[in-house]
Every structure is written in structure tokens, then in C-alpha cells.
């Protein structure tokens, strides 16, 4: 009896090693993509700006693609993810777009050495898909703060503090790819609103 149990156990192990386990499913990765915005009639500002790495509320700190299927319910796509966390993607894109706009003498990232007069910070409050009956859209909410180091008092150190709320409908049926497309459009709109705002308040701060 004991010999039979031993043989059965060995056979079970061999079966598992020979392919009994199911192969893991491929995970698809997505990123934000949109052309570099063009800005007309934005004059050069004397000074430099540092773009700090954006932060996010806990629900959007990872690279999960989050969606809201019902009120009070959130879930993630199990086999689809952002390539990197949303805060990192947004930081890279805003840094790219400000550099392309050429409205400051120097544009620094968090890793760059040197002092900067202006400091841009962003905090993601919402970065997800929302489903409601047959409608689906991306929802992007970002709170931005721009400060001026030349302003000595706390009362006027912050020259811009604003929340940007952008929603973009899906072009086709619900799918992670459509979420990435819609979120890219929302991100492009955010950049086109943010950079003129930065220029306006920084120019007025001189």
C-alpha cells in the first residue's frame, strides 16, 4: 500500500514537471502618445523652470489600468498595464512639451543640476476609465502648483495653483487600447492648457 502511494506521488510530480502547469498569459503594455503641441506667440521668459516628478494618489501610483464599472467599484485590467506609472509618463511628456515651447531660458528635470527660479509640481487625483451603461471615457484630474523662488513670502511664493479636469470619450468599444487612446487625447489637452497658463503667470511675475 505504501509503495503504491509513493509511486502515485512521484507520478504526480513528474506530470507537473512535464507540462501540467498552465502557461502564463501575455501582459500587454500601453503608453501615452500624442504629437508635440505647437504654441504661437508665447514670448521668452528670462529665467529657468524645474519640472518636479509628478505624484499621484495611492490608487494610481502603480502601472495598473484602473476602471470604474459601477458607482463605488473600481477594478483593473488583469492582462493590460501601463508601461510605467502614470505620474512618470506625465512628467516626461510635460517636460518634453515645455522644452519644445522654448518659453524659458533653461528647463530642468528633477535629475538636472542647477538652480531654477520656477518650480512646477503636479499631483494626479484621477487617471482611469469610467464606464456608464454603454458609454466609456477616460478621466484625468491633475492639480498643478507653480512657485517662484524670487517671491520671498509664503503669501506670494505660489503663483499658480489649479486643478485640470479632462474627460475624453472612447472612439470605439470598451478596450484597454481605447483607454490609452482616449487618455492620450486628454493628456494632450492638458498640456495645451497648462503651458499657456504657466507662461501667463510666470510672465506676470517678472
C-alpha positions in Angstrom: 0.0 0.0 0.0 2.8 2.4 1.0 4.7 1.6 -2.2 1.6 2.4 -4.3 1.2 5.7 -2.6 4.8 6.6 -3.2 4.5 5.7 -6.9 1.3 7.8 -7.2 3.1 10.8 -5.6 6.1 10.5 -7.9 3.8 10.2 -10.9 2.0 13.4 -9.8 5.3 15.3 -9.6 6.5 14.1 -12.9 3.2 15.1 -14.5 3.5 18.6 -13.1 7.1 19.0 -14.3 6.3 17.7 -17.8 3.8 20.5 -18.5 0.9 20.1 -16.2 1.0 23.8 -15.3 -0.8 26.2 -17.5 1.4 28.7 -19.4 1.2 32.3 -18.1 -0.9 34.8 -20.2 1.0 37.6 -22.0 0.6 41.0 -20.4 0.1 43.9 -22.9 1.7 47.3 -22.1 0.4 50.7 -23.1 1.7 54.3 -23.1 0.5 57.8 -23.8 1.2 59.1 -27.3 0.4 62.5 -28.9 2.3 64.9 -31.1 4.3 67.7 -29.5 2.0 70.7 -29.2 2.8 73.9 -31.0 2.3 77.3 -29.3 2.1 80.6 -31.1 3.0 84.0 -29.7 4.5 82.8 -26.4 7.4 85.1 -25.7 10.6 84.0 -24.0 10.8 84.4 -20.2 14.1 85.3 -18.5 14.7 82.5 -16.0 14.6 78.8 -15.6 12.0 76.3 -14.6 12.4 72.9 -12.9 9.7 70.2 -13.6 9.5 68.1 -10.5 8.4 64.4 -10.8 4.6 64.3 -10.6 3.0 62.4 -7.8 -0.4 60.6 -7.6 -2.9 59.4 -5.0 -2.4 55.9 -3.9 -5.0 54.4 -6.3 -2.9 55.5 -9.3 0.7 55.1 -8.1 1.2 51.7 -9.8 1.0 50.9 -13.5 -2.4 49.2 -13.3 -5.0 50.3 -15.8 -7.9 51.2 -13.4 -11.5 51.5 -14.4 -14.8 52.2 -12.6 -17.5 49.9 -13.8 -20.1 50.9 -11.2 -20.5 53.5 -8.5 -18.3 52.7 -5.5 -16.5 50.0 -7.5 -13.0 50.0 -9.1 -11.1 47.3 -10.8 -8.1 46.8 -13.0 -7.4 45.1 -16.4 -5.7 41.9 -15.4 -3.6 41.4 -18.5 -3.1 45.0 -19.6 -0.9 47.6 -17.9 0.6 51.0 -18.4 4.2 50.7 -19.5 5.3 52.9 -16.5 3.3 54.6 -13.7 1.1 57.5 -14.9 2.9 60.1 -12.9 6.2 59.2 -14.6 4.6 59.3 -18.1 3.1 62.7 -17.4 6.3 64.1 -16.1 8.2 63.1 -19.1 5.6 64.4 -21.5 5.2 67.8 -19.8 9.0 68.2 -19.6 9.2 67.4 -23.4 6.4 69.9 -24.2 7.8 72.7 -22.2 11.2 72.3 -23.7 9.6 72.3 -27.2 7.7 75.5 -26.4 11.0 77.3 -25.6 9.5 79.8 -23.3 12.2 79.6 -20.6 16.0 80.1 -20.8 16.5 76.7 -19.2 14.2 73.8 -18.5 15.4 71.4 -15.9 14.2 68.0 -14.7 14.5 66.7 -11.2 17.8 65.0 -12.0 19.4 68.1 -13.6 21.9 70.1 -11.5 21.5 73.8 -11.1 19.1 76.3 -9.5 15.8 77.2 -11.0 13.6 80.2 -10.4 10.3 78.5 -11.1 9.2 75.1 -9.8 6.4 73.1 -11.4 4.7 70.3 -9.4 1.8 68.1 -10.3 -0.4 65.7 -8.4 -2.7 63.2 -10.2 -6.0 62.8 -8.5 -7.7 60.7 -11.1 -6.4 58.6 -14.0 -8.8 56.0 -15.0 -11.6 54.7 -17.3 -15.2 55.3 -16.4 -18.0 53.1 -17.7 -21.6 54.1 -17.5 -24.1 51.9 -19.4 -22.9 51.9 -23.0 -20.7 54.9 -22.6 -16.9 54.8 -21.8 -14.5 57.6 -21.3 -11.1 58.4 -19.7 -11.0 60.8 -16.7 -7.8 62.8 -16.0 -7.7 65.1 -13.0 -4.4 66.8 -12.1 -3.7 69.5 -9.5 -0.7 71.7 -10.5 1.3 74.2 -8.5 3.8 76.7 -9.8 6.1 78.6 -7.4 8.5 81.4 -7.9 11.7 81.3 -5.8 12.2 85.1 -6.1 9.0 85.7 -4.1 10.2 85.8 -0.6 7.0 85.4 1.4 4.6 82.5 1.7 1.8 84.7 0.6 3.1 85.2 -2.9 5.5 82.3 -3.3 2.9 80.2 -5.2 1.9 82.0 -8.4 -0.4 79.2 -9.8 -2.5 76.5 -8.2 -5.1 75.0 -10.4 -6.9 71.7 -10.9 -7.3 70.5 -14.5 -10.2 68.1 -15.2 -10.4 66.5 -18.6 -12.6 63.7 -19.9 -12.4 62.1 -23.3 -14.9 59.6 -24.8 -13.7 56.3 -26.3 -13.8 56.2 -30.1 -14.9 52.5 -30.2 -16.0 49.8 -27.9 -14.5 49.4 -24.5 -10.9 48.1 -24.6 -7.6 48.9 -22.8 -6.3 50.2 -26.2 -9.2 52.6 -26.4 -8.5 53.8 -22.9 -4.9 54.5 -23.9 -6.0 56.5 -27.0 -8.6 58.5 -25.0 -6.2 59.2 -22.2 -3.6 60.4 -24.7 -6.0 62.9 -26.1 -6.9 64.1 -22.6 -3.1 64.4 -21.8 -2.6 66.5 -25.0 -5.5 68.8 -24.0 -4.0 69.1 -20.5 -0.6 70.1 -21.9 -2.2 72.7 -24.3 -4.0 74.3 -21.3 -1.2 74.1 -18.8 1.7 75.6 -20.8 -0.1 78.9 -21.7 -1.2 79.1 -18.0 2.5 78.7 -16.9 3.6 81.3 -19.4 0.9 83.8 -18.4 1.6 83.7 -14.6 5.4 83.5 -15.0 5.4 86.4 -17.4 3.3 88.4 -15.0 5.6 87.5 -12.1 8.6 89.3 -13.7 
